[in-house]
C-alpha cells in the first residue's frame, strides 16, 4: 500500500485540483463536498446493526422476520437500506452453536454501511478478500476466533446489489439483560462474523 | 474471464492487518474523493456501475499497488476523461 507521507501530500494536491476544476465547471456545488462527507459519516454506524441484533435476541418473532426478509424487518426498528445511491437487498444470517457465518466482498468492498458504518480497511484488503473464502477457519483463527472443528462455516460474498449482516450468538450470562444493554455488547466484527461477542 | 479485482481464493496474499481504533478516513483527501464520487454520480456524470467498472479495469499492477481511495480517484479521473468532462492535462493541472 502506498501510504507514505510524500505520496499522500501529492495525491492530496491532485484531489484538490480536480475538485476546484469541477466546481469551476459547475459540476460540484460550493459546500457540496463537505456536506456529502458529513452525510456519509452520519449515514450509518455499528450501533444500528447492534440494535437489530439485540432485538433479534429478545424477540424470536422479529428474529424470524429478520432472517426471512431483512429489508422489511429492519424498517420495524426505523432503519432502511435505501439511503445510499441505490436500495440494496439485505440478507441477515444468524450464528448458532452448529453454524458460523462470515461476510466478505471478494470483488471489492460491498458492505452494509447503513447498519455498520464505514468499513474497516482490513475488510477491503486483498488479503482478507482472497483468503477468507479459501480458508475461513484459518482466517477466523487469525482474528482470534477459534471455532470447534464441528462448527460449519458459511462465507457470504456480497455484491453490488446484495449486502449481508451476521447476527452473532447471544453471550452466556446475558439472560434478563435489557435490550439496550444487550446492544452495547455487540461489536462491528461480531456483525461481520470475524469475532464472537 | 476475470479481472484483477476478482481476488477470491487467490493465493499469495499476506496475513490480514487490523488497525486498532481505525478512523473512517486516514487523510482528508480520502473523504474528499468519496464525496466527489457521490456528487458526480448524483449529478448523473456517470453511474455506480460505470464507477465500479473503472476501478476493476485498472491494470493489475496499478490496482495492487494503489490504496483503496487511490483506486477511487483513478476511476473518477478515468471517467471524467472518457465522458469528455476534462482532458488528462487539465486534470493533472497542466
Boltz contact constraints between the chains, C-beta under 6 A:
constraints:
  - contact:
      token1: [A, 1]
      token2: [B, 67]
      max_distance: 6.0
  - contact:
      token1: [A, 2]
      token2: [B, 67]
      max_distance: 6.0
  - contact:
      token1: [A, 3]
      token2: [B, 67]
      max_distance: 6.0
  - contact:
      token1: [A, 8]
      token2: [B, 27]
      max_distance: 6.0
  - contact:
      token1: [A, 11]
      token2: [B, 29]
      max_distance: 6.0
  - contact:
      token1: [A, 12]
      token2: [B, 29]
      max_distance: 6.0
  - contact:
      token1: [A, 15]
      token2: [B, 29]
      max_distance: 6.0
  - contact:
      token1: [A, 15]
      token2: [B, 32]
      max_distance: 6.0
  - contact:
      token1: [A, 15]
      token2: [B, 33]
      max_distance: 6.0
  - contact:
      token1: [A, 17]
      token2: [B, 93]
      max_distance: 6.0
  - contact:
      token1: [A, 18]
      token2: [B, 91]
      max_distance: 6.0
  - contact:
      token1: [A, 28]
      token2: [B, 39]
      max_distance: 6.0
  - contact:
      token1: [A, 32]
      token2: [B, 39]
      max_distance: 6.0
  - contact:
      token1: [A, 33]
      token2: [B, 32]
      max_distance: 6.0
  - contact:
      token1: [A, 33]
      token2: [B, 35]
      max_distance: 6.0
  - contact:
      token1: [A, 36]
      token2: [B, 35]
      max_distance: 6.0
  - contact:
      token1: [A, 36]
      token2: [B, 38]
      max_distance: 6.0
  - contact:
      token1: [A, 37]
      token2: [B, 31]
      max_distance: 6.0
  - contact:
      token1: [A, 37]
      token2: [B, 35]
      max_distance: 6.0
  - contact:
      token1: [A, 85]
      token2: [B, 41]
      max_distance: 6.0
  - contact:
      token1: [A, 85]
      token2: [B, 48]
      max_distance: 6.0
  - contact:
      token1: [A, 106]
      token2: [B, 8]
      max_distance: 6.0
  - contact:
      token1: [A, 107]
      token2: [B, 5]
      max_distance: 6.0
  - contact:
      token1: [A, 107]
      token2: [B, 6]
      max_distance: 6.0
  - contact:
      token1: [A, 108]
      token2: [B, 5]
      max_distance: 6.0
  - contact:
      token1: [A, 118]
      token2: [B, 24]
      max_distance: 6.0
  - contact:
      token1: [A, 120]
      token2: [B, 22]
      max_distance: 6.0
  - contact:
      token1: [A, 122]
      token2: [B, 16]
      max_distance: 6.0
  - contact:
      token1: [A, 122]
      token2: [B, 18]
      max_distance: 6.0
  - contact:
      token1: [A, 124]
      token2: [B, 68]
      max_distance: 6.0
  - contact:
      token1: [A, 126]
      token2: [B, 7]
      max_distance: 6.0
  - contact:
      token1: [A, 126]
      token2: [B, 13]
      max_distance: 6.0
  - contact:
      token1: [A, 127]
      token2: [B, 13]
      max_distance: 6.0
  - contact:
      token1: [A, 127]
      token2: [B, 14]
      max_distance: 6.0
  - contact:
      token1: [A, 127]
      token2: [B, 16]
      max_distance: 6.0
  - contact:
      token1: [A, 128]
      token2: [B, 16]
      max_distance: 6.0
  - contact:
      token1: [A, 129]
      token2: [B, 7]
      max_distance: 6.0
  - contact:
      token1: [A, 130]
      token2: [B, 7]
      max_distance: 6.0
  - contact:
      token1: [A, 130]
      token2: [B, 10]
      max_distance: 6.0
  - contact:
      token1: [A, 130]
      token2: [B, 13]
      max_distance: 6.0
  - contact:
      token1: [A, 133]
      token2: [B, 8]
      max_distance: 6.0
  - contact:
      token1: [A, 133]
      token2: [B, 9]
      max_distance: 6.0
  - contact:
      token1: [A, 134]
      token2: [B, 9]
      max_distance: 6.0
